[in-house]
């Protein structure tokens, strides 16, 4: 598994977005890294778990995917990776 935080949404994060495109969809995770690395448009503020939706949207855009579908997939990946119900 490979996980991405809010910094993947930063304008200067081309290498991170390139890496995100290379990760197979069934191995992709998303995290907040709270209280750091708030995603754009919340950069500079304290990060929190609710902000992960912005990271998912940024990843989806970078991968050319639908954000809602990517959110569902990464949630399923997290359940599989961590043995969650």
C-alpha positions as a LaTeX table, in Angstrom:
\begin{tabular}{lrrr}
\hline
Residue & $x$ (\AA) & $y$ (\AA) & $z$ (\AA) \\
\hline
Unk1 & 0.00 & 0.00 & 0.00 \\
Unk2 & 1.02 & 3.59 & $-0.64$ \\
Unk3 & $-0.66$ & 6.48 & 1.16 \\
Unk4 & $-0.86$ & 10.14 & 0.20 \\
Unk5 & $-1.51$ & 13.16 & 2.42 \\
Unk6 & $-2.65$ & 16.70 & 1.75 \\
Unk7 & 0.66 & 17.78 & 0.27 \\
Unk8 & $-0.26$ & 15.91 & $-2.92$ \\
Unk9 & $-2.63$ & 18.84 & $-3.60$ \\
Unk10 & 0.12 & 21.48 & $-3.48$ \\
Unk11 & 1.05 & 23.18 & $-6.74$ \\
Unk12 & 4.69 & 22.16 & $-6.38$ \\
Unk13 & 3.90 & 18.48 & $-5.77$ \\
Unk14 & 4.18 & 17.25 & $-9.35$ \\
Unk15 & 6.40 & 14.33 & $-8.32$ \\
Unk16 & 3.87 & 13.19 & $-5.70$ \\
Unk17 & 1.04 & 13.32 & $-8.23$ \\
Unk18 & 3.17 & 11.36 & $-10.69$ \\
Unk19 & 3.77 & 8.74 & $-8.01$ \\
Unk20 & 0.04 & 8.65 & $-7.22$ \\
Unk21 & $-0.72$ & 7.87 & $-10.86$ \\
Unk22 & 1.72 & 4.94 & $-10.74$ \\
Unk23 & 0.17 & 3.26 & $-7.69$ \\
Unk24 & $-2.34$ & 0.54 & $-8.57$ \\
Unk25 & $-5.86$ & 1.47 & $-7.48$ \\
Unk26 & $-6.13$ & $-1.49$ & $-5.13$ \\
Unk27 & $-3.02$ & $-0.33$ & $-3.23$ \\
Unk28 & $-3.82$ & 3.36 & $-2.84$ \\
Unk29 & $-4.56$ & 4.92 & 0.57 \\
Unk30 & $-5.28$ & 8.49 & 1.67 \\
Unk31 & $-4.38$ & 10.07 & 5.02 \\
Unk32 & $-4.55$ & 13.42 & 6.76 \\
Unk33 & $-1.21$ & 13.46 & 8.61 \\
Unk34 & $-3.05$ & 15.63 & 11.15 \\
Unk35 & $-2.32$ & 18.20 & 12.38 \\
Unk36 & 0.10 & 18.86 & 9.51 \\
Unk37 & $-0.03$ & 18.97 & 5.70 \\
Unk38 & $-3.50$ & 20.47 & 5.28 \\
Unk39 & $-4.62$ & 20.10 & 1.68 \\
Unk40 & $-5.27$ & 22.99 & $-0.61$ \\
Unk41 & $-7.51$ & 25.05 & $-0.10$ \\
Unk42 & $-6.93$ & 24.74 & 3.67 \\
Unk43 & $-3.16$ & 25.00 & 3.56 \\
Unk44 & $-1.74$ & 26.90 & 6.52 \\
Unk45 & $-4.51$ & 25.80 & 8.88 \\
Unk46 & $-4.47$ & 22.93 & 11.36 \\
Unk47 & $-5.33$ & 19.73 & 9.51 \\
Unk48 & $-8.03$ & 17.34 & 10.69 \\
Unk49 & $-9.53$ & 14.07 & 9.44 \\
Unk50 & $-12.51$ & 15.77 & 7.76 \\
Unk51 & $-10.10$ & 17.46 & 5.36 \\
Unk52 & $-9.24$ & 14.15 & 3.69 \\
Unk53 & $-12.02$ & 14.83 & 1.17 \\
Unk54 & $-9.82$ & 17.54 & $-0.37$ \\
Unk55 & $-6.91$ & 15.11 & $-0.65$ \\
Unk56 & $-9.15$ & 12.52 & $-2.31$ \\
Unk57 & $-10.36$ & 15.15 & $-4.77$ \\
Unk58 & $-6.79$ & 16.15 & $-5.60$ \\
Unk59 & $-5.73$ & 12.55 & $-6.08$ \\
Unk60 & $-8.75$ & 11.83 & $-8.24$ \\
Unk61 & $-7.96$ & 14.81 & $-10.45$ \\
Unk62 & $-4.32$ & 13.73 & $-10.77$ \\
Unk63 & $-5.37$ & 10.19 & $-11.70$ \\
Unk64 & $-8.23$ & 11.25 & $-13.99$ \\
Unk65 & $-10.79$ & 9.49 & $-11.80$ \\
Unk66 & $-14.08$ & 10.32 & $-10.14$ \\
Unk67 & $-13.52$ & 11.58 & $-6.58$ \\
Unk68 & $-16.48$ & 9.68 & $-5.09$ \\
Unk69 & $-15.35$ & 6.41 & $-6.65$ \\
Unk70 & $-11.77$ & 6.96 & $-5.53$ \\
Unk71 & $-13.01$ & 7.71 & $-2.02$ \\
Unk72 & $-14.93$ & 4.42 & $-1.93$ \\
Unk73 & $-11.94$ & 2.51 & $-3.28$ \\
Unk74 & $-9.47$ & 3.99 & $-0.79$ \\
Unk75 & $-11.91$ & 3.27 & 2.05 \\
Unk76 & $-12.12$ & $-0.36$ & 0.90 \\
Unk77 & $-8.34$ & $-0.48$ & 0.65 \\
Unk78 & $-8.00$ & 0.81 & 4.22 \\
Unk79 & $-10.43$ & $-1.84$ & 5.47 \\
Unk80 & $-8.42$ & $-4.53$ & 3.70 \\
Unk81 & $-5.02$ & $-3.18$ & 4.81 \\
Unk82 & $-5.99$ & $-2.84$ & 8.47 \\
Unk83 & $-8.45$ & $-5.73$ & 8.77 \\
Unk84 & $-11.39$ & $-3.43$ & 9.53 \\
Unk85 & $-15.04$ & $-4.40$ & 9.22 \\
\hline
\end{tabular}
